[in-house]
């Protein structure tokens, strides 16, 4: 397929750069959806649009009966003002494809074109999942609720996704691991209720700011003293709000934190322990704590057999040197975890840094993140080969 993919490269670059110039955020991505539909036009796919989000589900019917497999790309951008200086930089203020979803979309379009040209050879069907709302909107969960896993008329037997990385992983290198690949993602929001007053008379009030600050520090101690260092927990406070004047004690102080865990046991424990800590520290100072703990995305867990299969496909198609096993999970999260909770599959990462030294390149989600379009054809080949070979294996 590599020669056919090379012939598609220029088209995929044009699509990717058009999407990059016109990023859309969240679940409603009308322009992006239109671009995907236009790019798939003429491929004889069974296409369904989402009802509660701007998704595209496309089913390719193979030439022979068999199972169905799913390939996924996320479509949405981030609320970040681009600072790359690229000639195809975002023209939308405050929005940027800083995580590479524009590349994912182009790669999956490329895979669809490659597979459509071989439909008569396929012993089964391929479901292409073009998903909005990955960046905190749970678009995968919504598409599952709308039936994407059964779009072929039966449940898919395997699912694969590919994510590009702007840093760390050398350009063109694939990586993944068996078992847990990415952390579960939850949110902790805490409001400390005190009693406001004049800053010169703190004893006449109940200062929520100092107590909230104590809780923030205590959460870090909780992580290091109540959890196994080999089953990590990450708690990062990203927002802290209190007061309107330096000389006034406010009635409340609040903060928000992201919580990342790598096992179901730690995820359950941090939910209980963080609530108890916040409430009891506040109580010790004569204040109260209002604690909201919201579970967002579950652990992203690769099926061991699907991982070994995907690694073998990379080695066979590109050479064993193009795959580097991931030594440990990463603390970022991914709503493809919803799919992997339902069916066996594998989530892979592809190095796409445009820098000569990827170790020091801007990371995904940076306003300066830059991705190299040269990897588009290889990404399309891998997804197409995973689908072909998975169908042949299961068939």
C-alpha positions in Angstrom: 0.0 0.0 0.0 3.0 2.3 0.5 3.1 3.3 -3.2 -0.6 4.1 -3.3 -0.2 6.1 0.0 2.7 8.1 -1.4 0.5 9.1 -4.3 -2.1 10.4 -1.8 0.5 12.4 0.2 -0.1 15.8 -1.5 -3.9 15.5 -1.1 -3.5 14.6 2.5 -1.2 17.5 3.2 -3.7 19.9 1.5 -6.5 18.5 3.6 -4.5 18.7 6.8 -3.4 22.3 6.3 -6.9 23.4 5.4 -8.2 21.9 8.7 -5.3 23.5 10.5 -6.2 27.0 9.2 -9.8 26.6 10.2 -9.9 24.8 13.6 -13.2 24.2 15.5 -13.6 23.4 19.1 -15.9 21.0 21.0 -18.7 18.8 19.6 -20.1 21.0 16.9 -17.6 21.2 14.0 -19.7 21.9 10.9 -16.8 23.0 8.7 -14.6 20.1 9.7 -17.5 17.7 9.2 -18.1 19.1 5.7 -14.4 18.8 4.9 -14.4 15.1 5.9 -17.5 14.4 3.9 -16.0 16.1 0.8 -12.8 14.1 1.2 -14.7 10.8 1.4 -17.0 11.6 -1.5 -17.0 9.0 -4.2 -15.6 6.1 -2.1 -19.0 4.2 -1.9 -19.2 4.3 1.9 -22.3 4.1 4.0 -22.1 7.4 5.8 -24.0 8.5 8.9 -23.8 11.9 10.6 -24.2 12.3 14.3 -27.4 13.7 15.8 -25.9 15.2 18.9 -22.5 16.1 17.6 -20.8 16.8 14.2 -19.5 13.2 13.9 -19.0 11.2 10.7 -19.4 7.4 10.8 -18.5 5.7 7.5 -18.8 2.0 6.8 -16.8 0.3 4.0 -18.3 -3.0 3.0 -15.8 -5.6 2.0 -16.0 -8.0 -0.9 -16.6 -11.0 1.3 -18.5 -11.6 4.6 -16.6 -11.4 7.8 -16.1 -9.4 11.0 -15.9 -5.6 11.3 -13.0 -3.5 12.6 -13.0 0.2 13.6 -10.4 2.9 12.9 -10.8 6.2 14.7 -9.6 9.8 14.3 -10.5 12.8 16.5 -11.4 16.1 14.8 -11.5 18.9 17.3 -9.0 21.7 18.1 -8.0 23.4 21.4 -8.8 26.9 22.8 -5.3 28.1 22.2 -4.0 31.1 20.3 -1.4 29.8 17.8 2.1 31.1 18.0 3.9 29.0 15.4 4.2 31.6 12.6 3.5 28.9 10.0 2.1 30.1 6.6 -0.9 27.8 7.2 -1.4 28.9 10.9 -4.9 29.1 12.3 -7.0 32.1 11.1 -9.4 31.6 14.0 -8.5 33.7 17.1 -8.2 31.6 20.2 -8.3 28.2 18.4 -5.5 25.9 17.2 -4.9 22.3 16.2 -2.2 22.0 18.9 -2.7 18.3 19.5 -2.4 17.0 15.9 -6.1 16.1 15.4 -5.9 17.7 11.9 -3.2 15.1 11.0 -5.3 12.3 12.5 -8.2 13.3 10.3 -6.1 13.4 7.2 -4.5 10.1 8.1 -7.9 8.4 8.5 -9.1 9.8 5.2 -6.0 8.4 3.6 -6.7 5.0 5.1 -10.3 5.1 3.9 -9.1 5.8 0.3 -6.5 3.0 0.5 -9.0 0.5 1.8 -11.8 1.6 -0.6 -9.4 0.7 -3.5 -9.1 -2.8 -2.1 -12.7 -3.4 -0.9 -13.1 -6.6 -3.0 -10.1 -8.2 -1.1 -11.6 -7.4 2.4 -13.1 -10.3 4.3 -15.4 -8.1 6.3 -16.2 -4.4 6.9 -14.3 -1.3 8.2 -15.9 1.4 10.3 -14.3 4.8 10.1 -15.0 6.8 13.3 -14.5 10.6 12.7 -15.0 11.9 16.2 -15.4 15.5 17.5 -15.1 16.5 21.1 -12.0 14.5 22.3 -10.6 17.4 24.2 -12.7 17.1 27.3 -16.1 16.7 25.7 -16.4 12.9 25.7 -17.1 12.7 22.0 -16.2 9.0 22.0 -18.8 8.3 24.7 -21.4 10.2 22.7 -20.6 8.3 19.5 -20.8 5.0 21.3 -24.2 6.0 22.6 -25.3 6.8 19.0 -24.2 3.3 17.9 -20.8 3.7 16.2 -19.5 0.3 17.5 -22.5 -1.4 15.8 -22.5 0.7 12.7 -21.7 -2.3 10.5 -24.7 -4.1 11.7 -22.8 -6.1 14.3 -20.3 -5.2 17.0 -16.8 -4.5 15.8 -14.3 -7.1 16.8 -11.3 -4.8 17.2 -10.5 -1.1 17.2 -7.4 1.0 16.5 -6.4 4.6 16.9 -3.2 6.5 16.1 -2.0 9.7 17.8 0.8 11.9 16.6 3.3 13.5 19.0 5.2 16.8 18.4 7.9 16.0 20.9 10.0 13.2 22.4 9.3 10.4 20.0 11.6 10.6 16.9 9.9 11.5 13.7 8.4 8.4 12.0 8.8 6.2 15.1 5.8 4.2 16.3 5.4 3.4 20.0 2.9 1.8 22.3 2.7 -0.8 25.1 0.5 -3.6 26.3 -1.9 -2.9 29.1 -2.3 0.6 30.4 -1.2 3.2 27.9 -2.7 6.4 29.4 -4.1 7.5 32.7 -7.6 7.9 33.9 -8.7 11.6 34.0 -10.9 13.0 36.8 -11.5 16.6 38.1 -11.6 17.8 41.6 -13.3 21.1 42.4 -13.2 22.4 46.0 -14.8 25.5 47.6 -13.8 26.5 51.1 -16.5 28.4 52.9 -15.4 30.8 55.6 -16.5 34.2 56.8 -15.3 37.4 55.2 -13.9 40.4 56.9 -11.2 43.1 57.0 -7.7 41.9 56.3 -6.4 43.8 59.3 -8.7 41.7 61.7 -8.3 38.1 60.6 -9.3 36.8 64.0 -12.8 38.4 63.4 -13.4 36.4 60.3 -12.7 32.8 59.1 -10.1 33.1 56.3 -10.8 30.5 53.5 -7.7 31.5 51.5 -5.2 30.2 54.0 -7.2 27.0 54.5 -7.5 26.4 50.7 -3.8 27.0 50.3 -3.2 24.4 53.1 -5.4 21.9 51.3 -3.6 22.4 48.0 -0.3 21.6 49.7 -1.8 18.7 51.7 -3.0 17.1 48.5 0.5 16.7 47.3 1.5 15.1 50.6 -1.4 12.8 50.3 -0.2 11.6 47.0 3.3 10.9 48.2 2.4 9.3 51.5 -0.8 7.4 50.9 -0.1 5.9 47.4 2.4 3.4 46.1 5.1 5.2 44.1 4.8 2.3 41.6 1.1 3.0 41.1 1.3 6.7 40.6 -1.3 9.4 41.2 -0.9 12.9 39.8 -2.9 15.8 41.3 -2.3 19.2 39.7 -4.1 22.3 40.8 -4.7 24.4 37.7 -7.0 27.1 39.0 -7.3 29.0 42.3 -9.8 31.8 42.9 -10.4 34.0 45.9 -11.3 37.6 46.8 -11.4 40.9 45.0 -9.1 43.1 47.2 -5.8 42.5 48.9 -7.2 44.0 52.2 -10.3 41.9 52.3 -10.9 38.4 53.6 -13.4 36.8 51.2 -16.2 34.5 52.1 -15.0 31.7 49.9 -11.9 30.4 48.1 -12.0 27.7 45.4 -9.6 25.7 43.3 -9.8 23.1 40.6 -7.4 20.2 40.0 -6.9 17.5 37.4 -6.4 14.0 38.8 -4.6 11.3 36.9 -4.4 7.6 38.0 -3.0 4.4 36.5 -5.2 1.8 38.2 -8.8 1.3 39.2 -7.8 0.8 42.8 -5.9 4.2 43.0 -8.7 5.9 41.1 -11.3 4.8 43.7 -8.9 5.6 46.6 -8.0 9.1 45.6 -11.6 10.0 45.1 -12.4 9.0 48.7 -9.2 10.2 50.3 -9.1 13.6 48.6 -12.7 14.4 49.7 -11.9 13.4 53.3 -8.7 15.4 53.4 -10.4 18.6 52.1 -13.4 18.3 54.5 -11.3 17.5 57.6 -8.7 20.3 57.1 -11.5 22.8 56.7 -13.3 21.4 59.7 -10.1 21.7 61.8 -10.1 25.4 61.1 -13.8 25.8 61.8 -14.7 26.1 58.1 -16.5 23.8 55.6 -15.5 22.4 52.3 -17.7 21.8 49.4 -16.1 19.0 47.3 -17.1 17.9 43.8 -15.3 15.0 42.3 -16.1 14.2 38.6 -14.9 11.1 36.8 -14.1 12.0 33.2 -12.2 9.4 31.1 -11.3 5.9 32.2 -7.9 4.3 31.8 -6.7 3.7 28.2 -5.9 0.0 28.2 -4.5 -1.9 25.2 -5.5 -5.5 24.7 -2.3 -7.6 25.0 -3.1 -9.6 21.8 -4.0 -6.5 19.8 -0.9 -4.7 20.9 1.3 -7.7 19.8 -0.6 -7.8 16.5 -0.1 -4.0 15.9 3.6 -4.2 16.8 4.0 -7.1 14.4 2.2 -5.1 11.6 4.5 -2.1 12.1 7.6 -4.4 12.0 6.4 -6.2 8.9 5.4 -3.1 6.9 8.1 -0.6 8.0 10.8 -2.7 9.6 11.3 -3.6 13.3 13.5 -0.5 13.9 10.4 1.7 13.4 8.7 0.4 16.6 10.0 1.3 20.0 8.1 -0.1 23.0 6.8 2.5 25.4 8.5 1.9 28.7 5.7 3.2 30.9 2.2 4.7 30.6 1.8 8.5 30.2 -0.3 10.7 32.5 -2.3 12.3 29.7 -5.8 10.9 29.0 -7.9 9.9 26.0 -11.5 9.2 25.4 -10.7 6.4 23.0 -10.5 4.6 26.3 -14.3 4.4 26.0 -13.9 2.3 22.9 -11.2 0.1 24.4 -13.5 -0.5 27.4 -16.0 -2.1 24.9 -13.9 -4.0 22.4 -10.2 -5.2 22.3 -7.9 -2.8 20.4 -4.7 -0.9 20.4 -3.8 2.8 20.7 -0.5 3.8 19.1 1.6 6.9 19.0 3.5 8.2 16.0 6.4 10.6 16.2 5.7 13.7 14.1 8.0 16.3 15.5 9.1 18.9 12.9 12.2 19.7 15.1 15.6 18.1 14.6 15.8 17.5 18.3 12.3 16.2 19.4 13.4 16.0 23.0 13.4 19.8 23.2 10.5 20.5 20.8 7.3 22.2 22.0 4.9 19.6 23.4 1.3 18.8 22.2 -1.1 21.5 23.4 1.7 24.1 23.2 0.8 27.2 21.1 4.1 26.5 19.4 3.6 22.8 18.7 4.5 22.0 15.1 3.9 18.6 13.3 5.6 17.3 10.3 3.3 16.4 7.4 5.8 13.9 6.1 4.3 11.2 8.3 0.8 11.4 6.9 1.2 8.6 4.3 2.8 6.2 6.8 0.0 6.8 9.3 -2.6 6.0 6.6 -0.7 2.9 5.5 -0.5 1.6 9.1 -4.2 2.1 9.8 -5.2 0.5 6.5 -2.9 -2.5 7.1 -4.2 -2.9 10.7 -7.7 -3.1 9.3 -6.9 -5.5 6.4 -4.8 -7.9 8.5 -7.2 -7.8 11.5 -10.1 -8.7 9.2 -8.1 -11.6 7.7 -7.0 -12.8 11.1 -10.5 -12.7 12.6 -12.2 -13.9 9.4 
